[in-house]
């Protein structure tokens, strides 16, 4: 069982917050203690993020530095993958902690594969994709509450805020512990993604 991130290892994607949320998740929930975090993508912060893993007591695997897979690793740095879809399609959830986005293709690809997401409220493009009003996006950045949708959960955008991190942990635990809701979300994700089918977009 794992959650997945598909993103460059840069400040924009805020993997630091992701790692802190993940550490909180596996330590606070017995049901989620065995969940792995898979990171697809590379970037200048790879070593810095691995150092943070050590500080947080997280065992990590780096595909670029090892010949053999470490099945005991909690965080898996798998680097750039030419074909990420087999890995995405088997994930429990997509996790996206970005500070800003446009319309994230990784989110749309995950939806097309039936993978619900927990994402930061950092983009009008995400709101439009998830059919949520864009008018209250600024208000949500200030508030502590998650916005649940048929496709996943939209989290308030806040940098280095322990209260918001606690909300992330709670929402992740809720979804990961509810296979019925994940299945409903998976079906909704596939239906919505079809509206972005290339033939429809070209037309």
N, C-alpha and C positions, 0 to 999 in steps of 0.2 A: 504494500500500500504506500503510495507516495502522492505528494502534491508537486506541481511542476511550475517552473518559471522559464519563459522563453524571452530573453532580453540580453542586450549587451551589458557588460559589467561596468557601468558608468554611474556617475552621480545622479543622472536623470532617473534611473530605474530604482534607486534607493534600496539596494539589496541589504544595506545595513539594517534598516527597519525590518526587512523581511526576515533576516536571521534572528533578530531579537524577538519578533513575533513567533517564529518557529520554535525557538528555545523555550519560550513561555508556554506554547501549546503542548509540547511533548512532556514538559515537567508538571503541568497542571492537570492533565487529563490521562487517566490510566488507559482509556480506550484509544487515545491518540499517541501513546508513548512510542509505539513502534512505527509510526508514520515517518517516511523518509522525505527529504527535500531534494528534488532534482533540478539543477540549474543548467539550462542549455544556453550557450552563448559565451563569448569571451570579451575581454576588455582590460583596460589599464588597472582596474581595482581588484583583479583576481587575488593577488598576494595579500593585499590589505584585508580583503574579505575572509581569506583563509586564516589570517592572524586573529580576526574577530571571532571566527569559529573556535579557535583555541581559547580565547578569553571567556567565551560563553560555555566552554566545556563540551563542545560539539565535535564529534569525530567526523573528519571529512576525507573524501576521496577525490583526487585530481587525476583525470584521465590523461592529462598531458605529462604527468610526472611518474606514472606507474604503468607497469606492463600487465599487472593482474588486478582484477576488480576486487574491491574490499566490500564484501557483503555486510559487514558490520558498520560501515560508515553511515552516518545519519544525513550528512549533506554531501551531495555528489556533484562535483564540478565536471560536467561532461563536455564542455567546450562547444564550438560550433559543430552543428550536425547538418549535413547536406539534406538528409531526409529525417526531420524531427517527428514526423507524424505517427510512427509506431509508438514512440515514447509518450507523445501527447495523448494518444487515444486510450492508453491504459492508465492514465492518471486519475486520481479521485477528483482533483480540482486544479484549475489554473490559478496561480497566485500572482498578482501584479500590484506592486507598491509604488508605481511611478509618481514622480512629482509633477510631471506634465506629459501629455500625449496629444496626438491628433486623433486619428481613427486607428487604433492598434491592430495591425494585421494578425498578430499572434492571438489576440482575443477572438477575432472573427474566425480564424482557423480552428481554434479550440471549440468554438460553438458549433462549427460545421461537423466536428467529430463527436458532438454530444457531451462536451466537458463543461460543466458549470464553472463559474469563476468567483473569486473574491478579489475586488479591485479597488484602487483608490479613486476617489471622485475628482479626477484631475483633468477632465476633458469633456467639452460639449459633444465631441464625436462619440464618446462612450455612452453618454446620456441618450443621444439620438438612436444609437444602435440598440440600446436597451429600452427604448420607448419611454423614457422618463423625461419630465419637464426640465428644460435647460434654464428656466428663469430663477430657480432657487439654488443654483450651484454654489453661489457665494455664501449663502446662508448655511449650507451644509458643511462648508469648510470650518465653520465656527462651532457647529453642534457636535455632540458626542454620539448621536444615534446612527446606526446603520440604516441604509435603505434597501430593503429586500425587494427583489424583482423575480419574475419567472426564470431569469437566466443566471441568477447568482445574487451576490450582495455587493452593494456599493458603499465603500467606507469613507468617512470624512477625511479630507486631505489635511494632514497636520504633521509637521516635522518635529521629531524628538519630543513627543508628547506621550507620557506613560499611560494616561487615561485612554487615549485613542488606541494605543497598543493593546490595552486590555480589552477593548471592544473588538479589535481584530481577532484576538485569541478566542473570545467568546463565540463570535460568528463562525470562525473556522471549525471550532469544536462542534457547534450545533449542526453544521452541514455534514461534517465527516461522520457524525454519529447517526445520521438519518438517511439511510439508503433509499427510502421511499421518496423523500424530497429531492434527492440527487437525481433519481430516475425521472421525476416530473420535470426537473430543470433540464435534464439532458434532452428530453423530447422537445421542450420549448426552444432550446438552443438550436437544435437541428432545423426546426421549422423557420425560425427567424433568419438563420444563416442562408437559407435557400433564397430569401429575398435579395441577397447580395450575389447570387449566382452570376457568373461572368456574362452569360447570354442576356440576362435581364438588365445588367448594368450597361452593356453595350447598346441595348435597345433604348 
